[in-house]
């Protein structure tokens, strides 16, 4: 009784402070979740280095440094590639505009050719198609202009998030096991049950990361094949960039192939634009919906349809991180239901074996 009263008081005080703690930690939640995912994936590397160096802090530092270095080199490669190819595309469009008499003339000529082609195949007159096309172009231009400032601010946010992820990753690799052990010790459940739940969470995170990379490889290959078919320069390079872009939820590979479709339209290559649009939207866009649930479901022993629905619902509920948090919540719920079922199921009573009579 003496211990119960202070424990109840402290629990109530902690409950009262919980909303304020959530508000304080909320700006860092995205960085902490990303660092936690990376820590779970990279923890085996940290353990191997720790056994070899016999210095936990050095193992955590080397693992963090290697992770940040690989991510930085990958982003630098993607940025350099995009900048170089966009410069080449701009030079080609500039040459085309000079031949057409300037950018306004090029835009007018391109829109007129698109209107003529659509008017031959749609039961609409040219005036209606031209008006709709101009309105769409104006709305798209306004959207891009309004989001330039947001893009610059988003770059700053990405840099700050990357710095916070690096700091959190080191401390999670260094002290994560100890922190998890303390949290598990506070839970009024058996160590076996706690270990089973934690293992289910780790398996879910690793399975989702494997699914993300598998989908990136699949989409990159199919996108590179589509670029090669329409005759784009450096299709393998652009396919690799598209695979990296597929990691970004919601936007994904359209960030790469949609500008190429627009460039084909301005260059007058309408059939290439139509084929690439159909290939990107129907084929490349479907790879993620097929590969990711299969990989995650096979690793987590769950149905692929359930994983796909969990990822879609997670993105809707939590934003871009929901693609990992959605399946993680489902896996955690499944693990809890499994343990509850085992606790409620009657345990078989062991029968004492009858003593054998000596011969």
N, C-alpha and C positions, 0 to 999 in steps of 0.2 A: 504493500500500500504506500510506503514511503517513496518508493521509486516510481510508482504509477502516477502520482500527482505531479511531480516535476516534469515527467515525460509528457503528460497531457498538456501541461502549460506550454512547454517548449514546442510541441507539435502545433498548438493553436497559434502561437506567436509566429512560427514559420509559415503557417497557412495565411496569416494576415499579411506577411511580408511578400508572399509569392507574387501577387499582381504587380507590385513595385519592382521586384526582381525581373519579371518578364519584360516590363517596359524598359528597364535599363539594358537588358541583354538583347532586346529585339533588333537594334541596328546591326548587331554582329551575328545574327542567327544564320544568315546565308553563308558567311565566311566559315562559321563553326561547323555547319553541316558539310560543306565541301571538304574542309580539313578532316572531319571525322571519316568521310568516305575514303579519302586518300590514305588516312592512317590505317584503316582496316585493310586496305589493299596492300599497302607497303609494309605492314607490320612483320610479315615473314622475312623480308629483307633486313629489317632492323634487328630481328632476333639472330639471324646468321652473323651479321656484323658484330653484334654484342658478344656472341660466343667466341669470335676470333680476336677481337680487340680487348675484351674484358673491361671495357669502359662504356657503360650505357649511354652516357652523354655524348660520347664521340660517335657511337653507332646512330643515335637519333639525329645528330647534326649531319653526318654523311648521307643518311637516307633522305633527309629534308633537302639538302643541297642537290643531290642527284635528281630528285623529283622536280624541283624548281628549274634545274638546268634543262632537263628534257622538255618540260612544258614550255620554257622560254625559247629554246631553239626551234621547237615545232611552230610556235606562234610567229617567230621571226621569219622562218621559212615561208609560212603561209602569207605573211604580210609582204615580204619581198616579191614573192611570185605574183600575188595579186597586183601589186604596184607596177611591176614590169609589164605584165600582160595588158593591164588597163591602159598603160602608156602607149603600147603598140596598137591597141584598138582605137584609142583616141587619135593617133596619127593617121590610121586608115580612114576613120570617119572624117577627119579634117581634110584629107586629100579628096575624099568623095564630095565634101561640101564645096571645096574650091571648084571642082568640076561642074557642080550644079549651080554655082553662083552665090555661095554663102550658106550659112546655117539655116536662115529662114526659108530660102528656096529649097534646100534639101528636105526640111520638114514638110513643106507644102507639097513637094513632088512625091515624097514617100506616102503622105496621107492620101493624096489623090490616087496613087496606084493601089493602095489598100482599099479605098472606097470603090474603085472600079472593079477590083477583084471580088469584093463582097457583094456589090450590086448585081453581078452576074449570077450569083449563087443564092441570094436571099431575096424573098419577095418584098423588097423595100426599095424606095427611090434613093438616088444619090444624095439628095439634100438631107433626108432624115439620117442617113448613115454618117454623112460628114458632120452634121450637128452633134450627133451622139459621140463621135470620135473626138471632136474638139473639146466637148465637155469633159470627157474622160481624161484627155491629156491635161486640161487645165486643173482638174481635181488632183491628178497624180503629181503635177508640178507643185501645186500648193502644199500637198502633203509632204513632199520632199523638202521644200523650203522651210516649212514649219518645224521639221524634225532635225534640221541641221544642228541647231543648238542642243537639242536633246542628245544627238549622237556625240557631240563634243563632251557634254556632261557625262554621258555613259562611258566614254573612254576614261575619264577621271575616276569614275566609280569602279571600273574594272581594275585599274591600277591599285586603288586603295584596297579593294577586295582581295587582290592577289597578295598584297603585303600582309594583310590580316590572316589570310589562309596560310602563308608561310610561317608566321609566328605561332598560330594555333597548331599547325602540323607538327612543329618541333616539340611543343609541350605535350601534345597527345601521344606522340611516339615515345617520349621520355617518361611520362607519368601516367599514360592512359590505362595501363593494366592495373596500376595501384588505385586509380580513381574508380574504375569499374568494380574492383574488388571491394572497396568501401561501400559503394552503392548497393552491391549485391548483399553485403553483410547487414545492411539496414532492413532489407526486405524479410518479412516473416515467412519465408519459404525454405524448403530444403535446398541444400547446395546443389543436389542433382537437378532439381527443377530449374533453379536459376541458371545453371550451366547450359541446360537444354535450350532455354529461351535465348540466352546470349548467343549460342551457336546458331540458332535459327536466324537471328538478326544479322550475324556476320555472313552466313551463307546467302541471305537475301541481297545484301549490299554487293558482295562479290559477283553474284549471278547477274545483277543489274548492270554492273560495270562491264562484265563480259558481254552482255547483250548490247550495250551501247557501242562497244568497239566492233562487235560482229556486224551490227547494222551499219556502222561507218564504213567498214571494209566492203560490205555488199553494195551499198549505195555508191561508194566511190568507183567500184568496178563497173557497175551498170552505167553510171554517169559518164565515165571515160569511154565506154563503148558507144554511147550515144554521141558524144563529141567527135569520136573518130568517124562515125557513120556520116555525120553532116559535114565533115571536112574541116573541123576546127583545128587550129594550130596547137600543138602540145596537148593532145587529148589526155594522155596519162597524167600529166602534171595537173591539169584542171580537174581530172577525176579525183586525184589525191586531195586537192583543195576542197572539192565538194564533199569528200568523205569527212574531212575535218569540220566542215560547216554543218554536217548532219548531226554533230554532237549538240548543236544549239537547238533546244526544243522549239517547236512551233515554226520557226523560220526555216532552219535546216538547209537542205540543198537548193531550194529555190533562190536563196541568196546568191548562188553561183550561176545557175542556168537561166534564170529569168533575164538578167542583163544581156546574156548572150543572145537570147531570143530577140530582145529589143534591138541589139546591134545588127542582127540579120535582117530585121525589118527595115532599118535605115539603109542598109546596103542593097536592098532590093532582093534579097534571097528569101523569098516568101515560103517556098517549099521547105527549105532547111529550118526556118523559124517554126513552121507548123509541125514538122516532124519532131523537132527537139522539144516543143511544148507538149506534144502528146506523150513522148517518151518520158520526159521528166515528171509530168503530173500523174501518168497512169502506171508506169513501170517503176521508175526510181522511187516515187512516193509510196509505192506499195511494199517495197523491200523492207522498210522499217517496221511496217505493221505485221510482217510475216516472220522475219528473222529474229527480231528482238523477243517476242513472246516465246518462240520455240527454244531459244538459248536459255532464257531466264526460267521458263517452265521446266526444262530438262534438268537444270542444275538445282532448282528449288523444289522439284517433284510436285509441281502444281500445273493445272491445266493452262495451256497457252491462251485460251480465250479469257480466263480469269485474269491473267497477267496483263493482257492487252487492255481490258476494261479498267484494271487498277491503275495502269499508266495514264490512260486518258483521263480518268477521274482525278488522279493525282495532279496532273497538269492544270486541270480546271480549278482544283481546290487550293493548291500551293504554288502555282506558277511553274516556271521552268524546272525547279528542283522536284516538282511532283512526279517527274518521270522516274525518280528513284524512291521518293517518299511514299508514293502510292503503293507499289508492290511491297515495300518494306512494311507498311502498316498492315497489309493483307497477310504477309508472312508472319508478323508478330501476333496477329489475331488468331491465325491458324495454330501457332505454337501454344498460345494460351488455352485455346479450346482443347487441344490435345492433352495438355497437362491437367486441365479440369476434368476431362473425361477419365483419365487414369486415376485421379484422386477419388472420383465418385464411383468408379467401377469396383464391385466387390472383389477382394483379393482371395484367391483360392487358399483354403486351409490345408496345410501340409499334414498328411496322415502319417502316423508313426508306423514304421514297418514292423510287422509281427516278428518276434524273435524266432529264429530257427532252432529247432530241437537238435541237440547233438546226436549224431548217429552212433 
